[in-house]
Amino acid sequence: MLFVNNSPEDCWYHMKNVPFPLQLLGLDEDMKVIQVEHGKPNDETPIPFKSVTYVLEINEGKNVKEGDEVDLDDEETNKYVMKVLS
């Protein structure tokens, strides 16, 4: 799931009612990963993000790291997919 802010801002997310682990990626306006957090199943503890434009939830274990870039548009098929560009 992709969460969109109007501009870079601080925000918080939690994993309430999410029964599986996720990676939460804080992205800047250029879709560059600037923060990586790990959400634990059903955890209501706030997960803070500093000055992010987007937060993207992905399955845990994808080995995404700060500095990676995310491309959500697959121009070949015109379908939205996620690609991590290292």
C-alpha positions in Angstrom: 0.0 0.0 0.0 1.3 3.5 -0.8 0.5 6.4 1.5 0.9 9.9 -0.1 1.6 13.2 1.8 1.0 16.5 0.1 4.6 17.5 0.9 7.5 16.1 3.0 6.3 15.7 6.5 6.7 13.7 9.7 4.2 10.9 10.1 3.5 7.7 12.1 2.1 4.3 11.2 1.3 1.2 13.1 0.6 -2.5 12.4 -2.8 -2.9 14.2 -4.8 -5.7 12.6 -2.0 -6.6 10.2 -1.2 -10.3 10.8 2.1 -10.5 8.9 5.4 -8.6 9.0 6.0 -5.7 6.6 8.8 -3.4 5.6 7.7 0.3 5.6 9.7 2.4 3.2 9.9 6.2 3.7 10.4 7.8 0.3 11.3 11.4 -0.8 9.6 13.3 -3.6 11.9 11.5 -6.1 10.8 8.0 -4.8 14.3 7.4 -3.3 14.2 5.3 -0.1 15.3 7.6 2.8 14.1 5.4 5.7 13.4 1.7 6.2 11.4 0.4 9.1 10.2 -3.1 10.0 6.6 -3.6 11.2 5.7 -6.4 13.5 2.4 -8.2 13.2 -0.5 -6.7 15.1 1.8 -4.2 16.8 0.2 -0.9 17.8 3.5 0.8 18.6 3.8 4.0 16.4 6.5 3.8 13.7 7.8 7.3 13.1 8.9 8.7 9.8 10.8 12.0 9.4 10.2 14.3 6.4 8.8 11.8 3.9 6.6 12.3 0.9 5.5 8.7 0.6 5.4 5.6 2.8 5.2 2.3 0.9 4.4 -1.0 2.7 5.9 -4.1 1.2 6.4 -7.7 2.3 9.2 -8.3 4.8 12.4 -9.8 3.5 12.8 -7.8 0.2 16.2 -6.5 1.4 15.4 -2.9 0.4 17.9 -0.4 1.8 18.2 3.4 2.1 19.4 4.9 -1.1 17.4 2.5 -3.3 14.9 4.0 -5.8 11.4 2.8 -6.3 9.7 2.8 -9.7 5.9 2.1 -9.5 5.2 2.4 -13.2 5.9 -0.4 -15.7 5.9 1.4 -19.0 5.9 -1.8 -21.0 2.5 -3.0 -19.8 1.0 0.2 -18.4 0.3 -1.7 -15.2 1.5 -0.5 -11.8 4.2 -2.6 -10.3 6.9 -2.0 -7.9 10.6 -2.2 -8.9 13.5 -1.4 -6.6 16.4 0.1 -8.5 19.7 -0.3 -6.7 
